[in-house]
């Protein structure tokens, strides 16, 4: 996870904001995913290079959807057509700190 200053992230669309409860939110724009587990006091930012060191994509709408069942268990749906695959999913069991 990387942490970014506020000015480097664009404003997301309403459909790109999901919550599980008042403490757990997921917000994405393009290929960046913001995650908070403390009601927005602190945020982690995921980007593709966190999961794949050789990631090379110019898809500005990479993240299609994010769904969490619990604060720790979730799945992210990616549009990876620009690298030859129609879609890809990433799962996490630790709230987004790591993926598989």
C-alpha positions as CSV (number, residue, x, y, z in Angstrom):
1,X,0.0,0.0,0.0
2,X,1.1,3.5,-0.7
3,X,-0.1,6.7,0.9
4,X,-0.7,9.7,-1.3
5,X,-1.3,13.4,-0.5
6,X,-4.9,14.5,-0.9
7,X,-4.2,16.6,-4.0
8,X,-3.0,13.6,-6.1
9,X,-6.3,11.7,-6.2
10,X,-9.2,12.7,-8.3
11,X,-12.8,13.0,-7.0
12,X,-14.5,9.6,-7.5
13,X,-18.0,9.0,-8.9
14,X,-20.8,8.2,-6.4
15,X,-21.0,4.6,-7.7
16,X,-17.3,4.2,-6.9
17,X,-17.9,4.6,-3.1
18,X,-18.9,1.6,-1.1
19,X,-19.3,1.1,2.6
20,X,-19.9,-1.8,4.9
21,X,-20.6,0.2,8.0
22,X,-19.6,3.6,9.4
23,X,-16.0,2.5,9.9
24,X,-15.2,0.6,6.6
25,X,-15.2,2.4,3.2
26,X,-13.8,1.6,-0.2
27,X,-13.4,4.4,-2.8
28,X,-11.9,3.9,-6.2
29,X,-11.0,6.1,-9.2
30,X,-9.3,4.7,-12.3
31,X,-6.7,2.2,-11.0
32,X,-6.4,3.5,-7.4
33,X,-8.4,2.0,-4.5
34,X,-8.6,3.9,-1.2
35,X,-9.5,1.8,1.9
36,X,-10.3,3.0,5.4
37,X,-11.2,0.9,8.5
38,X,-11.5,3.8,10.9
39,X,-14.2,5.9,9.5
40,X,-11.9,7.9,7.2
41,X,-9.3,9.0,9.8
42,X,-6.6,7.1,7.9
43,X,-6.5,5.6,4.4
44,X,-4.5,3.0,2.5
45,X,-4.2,3.3,-1.2
46,X,-3.9,0.2,-3.4
47,X,-2.6,0.3,-7.0
48,X,-1.8,-2.5,-9.4
49,X,2.0,-2.4,-8.8
50,X,1.2,-3.4,-5.2
51,X,0.1,-6.8,-6.5
52,X,2.1,-7.1,-9.8
53,X,5.6,-5.5,-9.9
54,X,5.7,-5.7,-13.7
55,X,2.2,-4.1,-14.2
56,X,2.0,-2.1,-17.3
57,X,-1.5,-0.8,-18.1
58,X,-2.9,2.5,-19.3
59,X,-6.5,1.6,-18.5
60,X,-7.8,4.6,-16.6
61,X,-11.0,2.7,-15.7
62,X,-9.3,-0.5,-14.5
63,X,-11.3,-1.0,-11.3
64,X,-14.9,-2.0,-12.2
65,X,-16.3,-2.8,-8.8
66,X,-15.3,-3.6,-5.2
67,X,-17.4,-5.8,-2.9
68,X,-16.7,-6.7,0.7
69,X,-18.6,-9.3,2.8
70,X,-16.7,-8.3,6.0
71,X,-14.1,-5.7,6.9
72,X,-11.4,-8.2,5.9
73,X,-12.9,-10.3,3.1
74,X,-13.5,-8.8,-0.3
75,X,-13.1,-9.0,-4.0
76,X,-12.2,-6.4,-6.6
77,X,-13.2,-6.7,-10.3
78,X,-10.8,-5.4,-12.9
79,X,-11.2,-4.6,-16.6
80,X,-7.9,-6.0,-18.0
81,X,-8.9,-6.0,-21.7
82,X,-5.9,-3.8,-22.6
83,X,-3.5,-6.5,-21.5
84,X,-5.3,-9.3,-23.4
85,X,-7.7,-10.6,-20.7
86,X,-11.3,-9.5,-20.6
87,X,-11.4,-9.3,-16.8
88,X,-9.6,-10.3,-13.6
89,X,-10.5,-10.5,-9.9
90,X,-8.4,-9.9,-6.9
91,X,-9.4,-11.2,-3.4
92,X,-8.3,-10.2,0.0
93,X,-8.7,-11.8,3.5
94,X,-7.0,-9.0,5.4
95,X,-8.9,-5.9,4.5
96,X,-6.9,-5.0,1.5
97,X,-3.4,-5.2,3.0
98,X,-2.6,-8.0,0.6
99,X,-4.3,-9.7,-2.3
100,X,-4.4,-13.1,-4.0
